[in-house]
């Protein structure tokens, strides 16, 4: 079989260990790998080989899901470089960022009260997506210059934004369902 469990996710897909990756090449290599390890190809194989095929397919899926998303990819890259995350204990952020998050959350909570909640939510989501894009660009710079502790802080901030984006998407669905 093609995949070694000792390989890091970048090695599995034959990609350089870098934040910037070619996502179309990632998708292409994913499809190639899935063809070789897909459990259906091992339907007549031994129990051990079938089990190994399932494990490898799951490992490839996990690798893809990590590398295709910038935040997960950055976190994984930092972990490869010895940066440890403890999401339970490491919750301190700079006060300015936390204040901004509180204001954004208040804005999300106020969307339903607006005359045109969809327009308000759309404007808010554009602002949040812009912040996210800017932060991802900065994250790429920090990783490329090996400023891993600063990159870790950027990842933690981006996790806040990702949760906020999810909340906005959920609110958008709730508003649509209420029509």
N, CA, C and O of each residue as an XYZ file, in Angstrom:
716
protein
N       0.841     -1.186      0.000
C       0.000      0.000      0.000
C       0.878      1.238      0.000
O       2.059      1.170      0.339
N       0.303      2.365     -0.379
C       1.080      3.554     -0.692
C       1.410      4.445      0.500
O       2.377      5.204      0.435
N       0.655      4.381      1.568
C       0.803      5.353      2.646
C       1.458      4.718      3.862
O       1.076      3.634      4.303
N       2.454      5.419      4.391
C       3.103      4.995      5.632
C       2.557      5.874      6.749
O       2.464      7.092      6.597
N       2.202      5.266      7.855
C       1.646      6.039      8.960
C       2.693      6.928      9.618
O       2.347      7.812     10.402
N       3.968      6.705      9.310
C       5.035      7.530      9.872
C       5.244      8.813      9.074
O       5.954      9.713      9.522
N       4.634      8.904      7.902
C       4.780     10.100      7.083
C       3.938     11.237      7.650
O       2.838     11.022      8.159
N       4.480     12.464      7.553
C       3.628     13.585      7.920
C       2.655     13.834      6.775
O       2.810     13.279      5.687
N       1.668     14.656      7.019
C       0.603     14.853      6.032
C       1.119     15.427      4.713
O       0.595     15.101      3.648
N       2.127     16.268      4.777
C       2.689     16.831      3.542
C       3.363     15.731      2.725
O       3.216     15.670      1.505
N       4.098     14.871      3.410
C       4.788     13.762      2.730
C       3.792     12.811      2.075
O       4.047     12.302      0.983
N       2.678     12.571      2.722
C       1.677     11.670      2.161
C       1.279     12.114      0.753
O       1.103     11.294     -0.148
N       1.143     13.428      0.586
C       0.708     13.969     -0.708
C       1.868     14.436     -1.580
O       1.654     14.979     -2.664
N       3.095     14.227     -1.110
C       4.257     14.640     -1.893
C       4.352     16.144     -2.047
O       4.768     16.639     -3.095
N       3.969     16.870     -1.014
C       3.992     18.328     -1.039
C       5.097     18.854     -0.137
O       5.452     18.205      0.847
N       5.647     20.030     -0.459
C       6.646     20.613      0.444
C       5.992     20.978      1.777
O       4.815     21.337      1.820
N       6.750     20.886      2.843
C       6.255     21.236      4.173
C       6.274     22.761      4.262
O       7.270     23.372      4.648
N       5.135     23.352      3.891
C       5.042     24.805      3.799
C       3.585     25.214      4.005
O       2.671     24.437      3.726
N       3.374     26.427      4.489
C       2.005     26.899      4.669
C       1.314     27.077      3.328
O       0.141     26.738      3.171
N       2.046     27.608      2.369
C       1.486     27.842      1.040
C       1.529     26.533      0.260
O       2.609     26.011     -0.017
N       0.369     26.002     -0.094
C       0.331     24.770     -0.876
C      -0.575     24.947     -2.088
O      -1.430     25.832     -2.130
N      -0.364     24.096     -3.052
C      -1.191     24.077     -4.255
C      -2.393     23.179     -3.947
O      -2.275     21.954     -3.952
N      -3.543     23.794     -3.679
C      -4.716     23.018     -3.268
C      -5.260     22.148     -4.400
O      -5.854     21.101     -4.139
N      -5.067     22.567     -5.655
C      -5.532     21.707     -6.752
C      -4.635     20.472     -6.859
O      -5.121     19.382     -7.163
N      -3.343     20.629     -6.615
C      -2.432     19.476     -6.596
C      -2.766     18.572     -5.409
O      -2.720     17.348     -5.530
N      -3.096     19.160     -4.284
C      -3.508     18.388     -3.114
C      -4.724     17.528     -3.462
O      -4.749     16.337     -3.153
N      -5.726     18.122     -4.099
C      -6.940     17.388     -4.471
C      -6.624     16.277     -5.473
O      -7.163     15.175     -5.379
N      -5.757     16.572     -6.421
C      -5.376     15.573     -7.429
C      -4.667     14.391     -6.787
O      -4.969     13.238     -7.096
N      -3.730     14.675     -5.899
C      -2.987     13.596     -5.227
C      -3.887     12.811     -4.280
O      -3.703     11.608     -4.092
N      -4.849     13.489     -3.692
C      -5.815     12.814     -2.830
C      -6.576     11.766     -3.641
O      -6.701     10.615     -3.222
N      -7.079     12.172     -4.796
C      -7.833     11.232     -5.639
C      -6.950     10.052     -6.054
O      -7.412      8.911     -6.064
N      -5.705     10.312     -6.391
C      -4.781      9.233     -6.767
C      -4.583      8.258     -5.611
O      -4.633      7.042     -5.799
N      -4.362      8.790     -4.428
C      -4.144      7.935     -3.256
C      -5.396      7.134     -2.912
O      -5.312      5.949     -2.587
N      -6.538      7.771     -2.983
C      -7.771      7.070     -2.657
C      -7.996      5.900     -3.610
O      -8.545      4.875     -3.204
N      -7.585      6.033     -4.857
C      -7.719      4.923     -5.804
C      -6.885      3.724     -5.369
O      -7.293      2.577     -5.545
N      -5.718      3.998     -4.801
C      -4.827      2.888     -4.438
C      -5.179      2.237     -3.115
O      -4.908      1.051     -2.924
N      -5.780      2.985     -2.193
C      -6.047      2.414     -0.870
C      -7.531      2.271     -0.560
O      -7.888      1.862      0.545
N      -8.385      2.591     -1.491
C      -9.816      2.516     -1.206
C     -10.179      1.099     -0.764
O      -9.806      0.129     -1.424
N     -10.900      0.975      0.345
C     -11.239     -0.349      0.881
C     -11.946     -1.268     -0.116
O     -11.807     -2.487     -0.012
N     -12.689     -0.735     -1.064
C     -13.375     -1.574     -2.056
C     -12.384     -2.390     -2.889
O     -12.712     -3.478     -3.362
N     -11.179     -1.864     -3.064
C     -10.156     -2.590     -3.835
C      -9.675     -3.832     -3.087
O      -9.046     -4.717     -3.667
N      -9.980     -3.881     -1.790
C      -9.493     -4.980     -0.958
C     -10.624     -5.886     -0.487
O     -10.495     -6.580      0.521
N     -11.720     -5.874     -1.216
C     -12.890     -6.669     -0.832
C     -12.564     -8.155     -0.730
O     -13.112     -8.846      0.130
N     -11.684     -8.657     -1.588
C     -11.330    -10.077     -1.575
C     -10.014    -10.353     -0.865
O      -9.500    -11.471     -0.914
N      -9.471     -9.348     -0.211
C      -8.190     -9.507      0.488
C      -8.427    -10.082      1.883
O      -9.564    -10.285      2.309
N      -7.337    -10.332      2.568
C      -7.432    -10.864      3.937
C      -8.030     -9.807      4.862
O      -8.064     -8.623      4.525
N      -8.497    -10.240      6.022
C      -9.047     -9.309      7.009
C      -8.028     -8.229      7.368
O      -8.362     -7.049      7.481
N      -6.800     -8.653      7.540
C      -5.724     -7.709      7.896
C      -5.548     -6.652      6.814
O      -5.446     -5.466      7.129
N      -5.509     -7.053      5.550
C      -5.328     -6.104      4.448
C      -6.527     -5.174      4.303
O      -6.371     -3.990      4.007
N      -7.719     -5.714      4.513
C      -8.913     -4.856      4.462
C      -8.889     -3.819      5.579
O      -9.192     -2.647      5.358
N      -8.527     -4.262      6.775
C      -8.442     -3.357      7.924
C      -7.379     -2.276      7.678
O      -7.592     -1.104      7.991
N      -6.250     -2.678      7.123
C      -5.181     -1.731      6.820
C      -5.632     -0.718      5.763
O      -5.299      0.463      5.857
N      -6.378     -1.169      4.770
C      -6.894     -0.272      3.733
C      -7.837      0.763      4.341
O      -7.780      1.942      3.989
N      -8.691      0.332      5.239
C      -9.623      1.253      5.902
C      -8.840      2.270      6.724
O      -9.149      3.461      6.693
N      -7.831      1.809      7.456
C      -7.022      2.710      8.268
C      -6.274      3.716      7.401
O      -6.195      4.897      7.739
N      -5.727      3.249      6.289
C      -4.995      4.156      5.410
C      -5.938      5.169      4.752
O      -5.592      6.344      4.630
N      -7.083      4.739      4.343
C      -8.059      5.661      3.744
C      -8.457      6.724      4.768
O      -8.567      7.901      4.426
N      -8.670      6.319      6.009
C      -9.026      7.272      7.066
C      -7.877      8.242      7.321
O      -8.098      9.436      7.525
N      -6.652      7.725      7.309
C      -5.470      8.559      7.527
C      -5.328      9.594      6.399
O      -5.011     10.756      6.653
N      -5.559      9.171      5.182
C      -5.494     10.078      4.028
C      -6.590     11.142      4.133
O      -6.344     12.317      3.858
N      -7.789     10.734      4.528
C      -8.888     11.701      4.703
C      -8.552     12.735      5.775
O      -8.799     13.928      5.600
N      -7.991     12.266      6.876
C      -7.592     13.174      7.956
C      -6.521     14.144      7.466
O      -6.572     15.336      7.768
N      -5.557     13.634      6.714
C      -4.493     14.485      6.170
C      -5.075     15.538      5.233
O      -4.702     16.709      5.305
N      -5.979     15.129      4.362
C      -6.611     16.072      3.443
C      -7.366     17.150      4.209
O      -7.211     18.338      3.925
N      -8.180     16.744      5.179
C      -8.980     17.699      5.937
C      -8.119     18.678      6.728
O      -8.551     19.797      7.006
N      -6.924     18.273      7.086
C      -6.003     19.166      7.788
C      -5.338     20.130      6.817
O      -5.272     21.330      7.087
N      -4.851     19.630      5.705
C      -4.080     20.465      4.795
C      -4.924     21.404      3.935
O      -4.430     22.446      3.504
N      -6.167     21.062      3.681
C      -6.952     21.902      2.767
C      -7.439     23.188      3.424
O      -7.782     24.139      2.721
N      -7.477     23.241      4.748
C      -7.954     24.434      5.457
C      -6.771     25.194      6.070
O      -5.996     24.615      6.832
N      -6.628     26.471      5.747
C      -5.458     27.233      6.206
C      -5.232     27.188      7.715
O      -4.093     27.030      8.156
N      -6.273     27.321      8.505
C      -6.096     27.332      9.957
C      -5.594     25.979     10.463
O      -4.655     25.923     11.256
N      -6.211     24.903     10.010
C      -5.766     23.565     10.429
C      -4.346     23.285      9.918
O      -3.524     22.699     10.623
N      -4.078     23.712      8.684
C      -2.751     23.500      8.099
C      -1.686     24.242      8.915
O      -0.620     23.693      9.196
N      -1.978     25.478      9.289
C      -1.026     26.268     10.069
C      -0.766     25.622     11.427
O       0.378     25.504     11.865
N      -1.826     25.214     12.070
C      -1.673     24.583     13.383
C      -0.834     23.301     13.269
O       0.043     23.051     14.096
N      -1.110     22.502     12.249
C      -0.363     21.269     12.036
C       1.117     21.576     11.752
O       2.007     20.914     12.286
N       1.362     22.571     10.919
C       2.734     22.956     10.599
C       3.483     23.389     11.856
O       4.640     23.023     12.063
N       2.805     24.172     12.688
C       3.437     24.611     13.934
C       3.733     23.423     14.845
O       4.790     23.362     15.472
N       2.797     22.483     14.915
C       3.026     21.290     15.734
C       4.209     20.483     15.203
O       4.985     19.935     15.986
N       4.353     20.404     13.873
C       5.514     19.720     13.288
C       6.819     20.395     13.697
O       7.867     19.752     13.767
N       6.744     21.695     13.966
C       7.926     22.460     14.347
C       8.056     22.613     15.859
O       8.759     23.500     16.343
N       7.375     21.746     16.598
C       7.557     21.687     18.044
C       6.695     22.634     18.855
O       6.871     22.722     20.071
N       5.777     23.340     18.234
C       4.893     24.248     18.968
C       3.733     23.432     19.518
O       3.052     22.722     18.779
N       3.519     23.542     20.811
C       2.436     22.795     21.451
C       1.257     23.709     21.725
O       1.422     24.878     22.075
N       0.069     23.155     21.561
C      -1.169     23.881     21.844
C      -1.873     23.209     23.002
O      -1.986     21.984     23.049
N      -2.341     24.009     23.929
C      -3.178     23.517     25.016
C      -4.403     24.426     25.054
O      -4.425     25.432     25.764
N      -5.414     24.058     24.285
C      -6.585     24.910     24.112
C      -7.344     25.149     25.409
O      -8.063     26.140     25.530
N      -7.195     24.260     26.375
C      -7.899     24.413     27.649
C      -7.242     25.478     28.530
O      -7.928     26.239     29.212
N      -5.913     25.522     28.509
C      -5.195     26.415     29.423
C      -4.750     27.718     28.770
O      -4.620     28.738     29.447
N      -4.519     27.694     27.475
C      -3.993     28.875     26.791
C      -5.135     29.697     26.197
O      -5.437     29.603     25.008
N      -5.749     30.485     27.033
C      -6.883     31.273     26.558
C      -6.619     32.773     26.622
O      -7.475     33.569     26.236
N      -5.451     33.162     27.101
C      -5.183     34.589     27.211
C      -4.870     35.175     25.845
O      -4.117     34.606     25.055
N      -5.461     36.309     25.597
C      -5.256     37.045     24.350
C      -4.992     38.490     24.741
O      -5.226     38.905     25.876
N      -4.499     39.239     23.768
C      -4.304     40.647     24.078
C      -5.671     41.306     24.256
O      -6.619     40.981     23.540
N      -5.771     42.222     25.202
C      -7.058     42.835     25.552
C      -7.747     43.513     24.361
O      -8.972     43.473     24.252
N      -6.978     44.125     23.484
C      -7.559     44.803     22.327
C      -8.295     43.802     21.427
O      -9.397     44.076     20.953
N      -7.677     42.653     21.200
C      -8.307     41.631     20.372
C      -9.575     41.103     21.039
O     -10.600     40.922     20.382
N      -9.500     40.859     22.341
C     -10.671     40.354     23.061
C     -11.812     41.365     23.044
O     -12.978     40.986     22.925
N     -11.484     42.636     23.162
C     -12.518     43.676     23.105
C     -13.166     43.695     21.725
O     -14.385     43.824     21.606
N     -12.356     43.568     20.698
C     -12.876     43.527     19.334
C     -13.806     42.324     19.154
O     -14.848     42.439     18.508
N     -13.438     41.180     19.718
C     -14.276     39.983     19.619
C     -15.610     40.196     20.323
O     -16.658     39.786     19.822
N     -15.567     40.831     21.472
C     -16.811     41.108     22.200
C     -17.715     42.027     21.376
O     -18.927     41.817     21.311
N     -17.127     43.036     20.753
C     -17.911     43.957     19.923
C     -18.513     43.236     18.720
O     -19.665     43.478     18.358
N     -17.732     42.353     18.103
C     -18.247     41.591     16.964
C     -19.383     40.669     17.387
O     -20.376     40.535     16.672
N     -19.243     40.043     18.530
C     -20.304     39.163     19.023
C     -21.577     39.949     19.342
O     -22.685     39.472     19.097
N     -21.413     41.151     19.885
C     -22.572     42.011     20.135
C     -23.240     42.387     18.817
O     -24.467     42.418     18.723
N     -22.433     42.672     17.804
C     -22.983     43.018     16.493
C     -23.764     41.843     15.917
O     -24.825     42.036     15.322
N     -23.251     40.632     16.089
C     -23.974     39.437     15.621
C     -25.298     39.308     16.377
O     -26.336     39.019     15.783
N     -25.250     39.522     17.677
C     -26.467     39.407     18.491
C     -27.504     40.461     18.104
O     -28.704     40.224     18.248
N     -27.065     41.609     17.622
C     -27.979     42.696     17.260
C     -28.550     42.570     15.848
O     -29.441     43.337     15.482
N     -28.067     41.640     15.063
C     -28.492     41.518     13.664
C     -30.002     41.357     13.556
O     -30.623     41.985     12.698
N     -30.596     40.547     14.390
C     -32.046     40.285     14.312
C     -32.875     41.549     14.548
O     -34.018     41.633     14.099
N     -32.307     42.527     15.247
C     -33.027     43.760     15.577
C     -32.999     44.780     14.433
O     -33.718     45.779     14.475
N     -32.179     44.533     13.426
C     -32.014     45.488     12.327
C     -33.205     45.453     11.384
O     -33.908     44.446     11.296
N     -33.433     46.572     10.669
C     -34.523     46.644      9.691
C     -34.329     45.609      8.590
O     -35.286     44.977      8.143
N     -33.087     45.443      8.160
C     -32.759     44.445      7.135
C     -31.667     43.533      7.699
O     -30.482     43.758      7.452
N     -32.062     42.506      8.454
C     -31.066     41.658      9.114
C     -30.099     40.979      8.137
O     -28.926     40.788      8.458
N     -30.591     40.613      6.942
C     -29.706     39.965      5.969
C     -28.601     40.916      5.503
O     -27.439     40.521      5.396
N     -28.965     42.154      5.231
C     -27.968     43.140      4.794
C     -26.963     43.412      5.910
O     -25.762     43.516      5.665
N     -27.466     43.526      7.133
C     -26.583     43.761      8.273
C     -25.624     42.596      8.473
O     -24.429     42.785      8.699
N     -26.168     41.393      8.387
C     -25.336     40.203      8.561
C     -24.321     40.087      7.427
O     -23.165     39.736      7.661
N     -24.743     40.377      6.218
C     -23.833     40.307      5.082
C     -22.665     41.281      5.254
O     -21.511     40.931      5.006
N     -22.975     42.496      5.677
C     -21.931     43.501      5.898
C     -20.975     43.044      7.001
O     -19.759     43.191      6.880
N     -21.527     42.502      8.056
C     -20.719     42.013      9.174
C     -19.830     40.846      8.731
O     -18.654     40.785      9.089
N     -20.399     39.923      7.951
C     -19.621     38.769      7.483
C     -18.503     39.212      6.540
O     -17.412     38.642      6.567
N     -18.761     40.213      5.713
C     -17.707     40.735      4.841
C     -16.556     41.278      5.667
O     -15.390     41.045      5.348
N     -16.881     41.995      6.722
C     -15.861     42.559      7.608
C     -15.055     41.449      8.292
O     -13.827     41.513      8.358
N     -15.747     40.448      8.792
C     -15.071     39.336      9.475
C     -14.211     38.550      8.486
O     -13.080     38.187      8.809
N     -14.729     38.284      7.294
C     -13.952     37.557      6.285
C     -12.707     38.339      5.873
O     -11.660     37.747      5.611
N     -12.818     39.669      5.816
C     -11.652     40.496      5.495
C     -10.609     40.381      6.604
O      -9.420     40.224      6.328
N     -11.054     40.458      7.850
C     -10.139     40.307      8.988
C      -9.451     38.942      8.920
O      -8.242     38.834      9.127
N     -10.232     37.910      8.630
C      -9.686     36.557      8.552
C      -8.625     36.467      7.450
O      -7.554     35.899      7.664
N      -8.914     37.014      6.302
C      -7.978     36.981      5.182
C      -6.675     37.701      5.534
O      -5.586     37.203      5.249
N      -6.798     38.868      6.151
C      -5.619     39.632      6.570
C      -4.796     38.846      7.590
O      -3.567     38.829      7.530
N      -5.484     38.202      8.517
C      -4.788     37.433      9.547
C      -4.108     36.200      8.956
O      -3.024     35.823      9.403
N      -4.721     35.574      7.970
C      -4.105     34.414      7.323
C      -2.852     34.843      6.566
O      -1.843     34.139      6.584
N      -2.915     35.994      5.902
C      -1.724     36.518      5.221
C      -0.593     36.750      6.219
O       0.558     36.401      5.959
N      -0.933     37.338      7.355
C       0.071     37.582      8.398
C       0.600     36.259      8.948
O       1.796     36.125      9.206
N      -0.270     35.303      9.124
C       0.135     33.984      9.605
C       1.150     33.355      8.655
O       2.149     32.784      9.091
N       0.889     33.464      7.370
C       1.824     32.925      6.376
C       3.195     33.582      6.525
O       4.217     32.899      6.466
N       3.224     34.890      6.714
C       4.497     35.600      6.909
C       5.225     35.082      8.145
O       6.427     34.819      8.104
N       4.493     34.940      9.234
C       5.103     34.497     10.493
C       5.671     33.092     10.371
O       6.752     32.811     10.888
N       4.957     32.220      9.700
C       5.452     30.851      9.535
C       6.673     30.835      8.621
O       7.644     30.131      8.897
N       6.631     31.598      7.544
C       7.753     31.587      6.597
C       9.027     32.166      7.219
O      10.131     31.801      6.815
N       8.881     33.066      8.198
C      10.063     33.625      8.876
C      10.355     32.890     10.182
O      11.182     33.331     10.981
N       9.680     31.781     10.389
C       9.866     30.910     11.546
C       9.641     31.621     12.880
O      10.302     31.321     13.875
N       8.706     32.559     12.887
C       8.305     33.223     14.123
C       7.134     32.428     14.705
O       5.985     32.870     14.692
N       7.466     31.243     15.214
C       6.450     30.269     15.564
C       5.575     30.675     16.747
O       4.380     30.381     16.741
N       6.120     31.329     17.744
C       5.281     31.728     18.884
C       4.277     32.793     18.466
O       3.122     32.759     18.888
N       4.714     33.738     17.636
C       3.789     34.759     17.127
C       2.751     34.104     16.213
O       1.583     34.493     16.215
N       3.179     33.117     15.437
C       2.249     32.391     14.564
C       1.226     31.635     15.410
O       0.051     31.560     15.050
N       1.671     31.085     16.521
C       0.751     30.375     17.418
C      -0.334     31.330     17.927
O      -1.512     30.975     17.963
N       0.063     32.525     18.314
C      -0.919     33.509     18.772
C      -1.897     33.859     17.646
O      -3.089     34.049     17.887
N      -1.385     33.941     16.428
C      -2.234     34.244     15.280
C      -3.236     33.112     15.048
O      -4.403     33.365     14.749
N      -2.785     31.873     15.185
C      -3.684     30.717     15.051
C      -4.791     30.797     16.099
O      -5.961     30.572     15.790
N      -4.424     31.114     17.322
C      -5.418     31.191     18.388
C      -6.445     32.292     18.105
O      -7.632     32.120     18.378
N      -5.994     33.404     17.567
C      -6.916     34.483     17.209
C      -7.825     34.040     16.058
O      -9.024     34.319     16.060
N      -7.249     33.360     15.094
C      -8.042     32.894     13.957
C      -9.102     31.883     14.388
O     -10.167     31.799     13.777
N      -8.815     31.122     15.429
C      -9.809     30.178     15.935
C     -11.039     30.934     16.460
O     -12.168     30.477     16.289
N     -10.820     32.072     17.088
C     -11.940     32.904     17.535
C     -12.773     33.342     16.335
O     -14.001     33.250     16.351
N     -12.087     33.823     15.289
C     -12.802     34.290     14.107
C     -13.555     33.159     13.426
O     -14.668     33.355     12.937
N     -12.953     31.978     13.391
C     -13.608     30.839     12.761
C     -14.918     30.506     13.487
O     -15.925     30.204     12.847
N     -14.900     30.561     14.805
C     -16.124     30.315     15.583
C     -17.161     31.392     15.296
O     -18.354     31.104     15.199
N     -16.706     32.620     15.162
C     -17.610     33.726     14.879
C     -18.238     33.571     13.490
O     -19.426     33.836     13.307
N     -17.444     33.148     12.532
C     -17.962     32.909     11.180
C     -19.017     31.810     11.218
O     -20.062     31.925     10.577
N     -18.749     30.758     11.960
C     -19.730     29.675     12.107
C     -21.038     30.207     12.715
O     -22.129     29.855     12.265
N     -20.914     31.056     13.736
C     -22.110     31.634     14.355
C     -22.890     32.479     13.351
O     -24.120     32.440     13.320
N     -22.169     33.243     12.531
C     -22.832     34.071     11.512
C     -23.552     33.192     10.491
O     -24.676     33.496     10.090
N     -22.912     32.115     10.074
C     -23.542     31.209      9.111
C     -24.783     30.552      9.703
O     -25.787     30.368      9.015
N     -24.708     30.203     10.971
C     -25.874     29.617     11.648
C     -27.007     30.628     11.751
O     -28.174     30.291     11.551
N     -26.657     31.858     12.061
C     -27.658     32.925     12.147
C     -28.290     33.156     10.778
O     -29.504     33.337     10.673
N     -27.479     33.150      9.743
C     -27.998     33.331      8.383
C     -29.015     32.234      8.049
O     -30.062     32.505      7.462
N     -28.696     31.007      8.426
C     -29.621     29.892      8.196
C     -30.906     30.066      8.996
O     -31.999     29.812      8.489
N     -30.772     30.502     10.253
C     -31.948     30.748     11.091
C     -32.840     31.827     10.485
O     -34.064     31.693     10.467
N     -32.219     32.895      9.990
C     -32.988     33.977      9.360
C     -33.712     33.483      8.107
O     -34.866     33.832      7.861
N     -33.009     32.665      7.323
C     -33.618     32.116      6.100
C     -34.768     31.174      6.443
O     -35.797     31.166      5.767
N     -34.585     30.384      7.493
C     -35.640     29.444      7.898
C     -36.883     30.179      8.408
O     -37.999     29.669      8.309
N     -36.682     31.367      8.947
C     -37.797     32.141      9.507
C     -38.637     32.840      8.435
O     -39.711     33.365      8.726
N     -38.143     32.842      7.201
C     -38.907     33.508      6.122
C     -40.161     32.753      5.767
O     -40.909     33.178      4.886
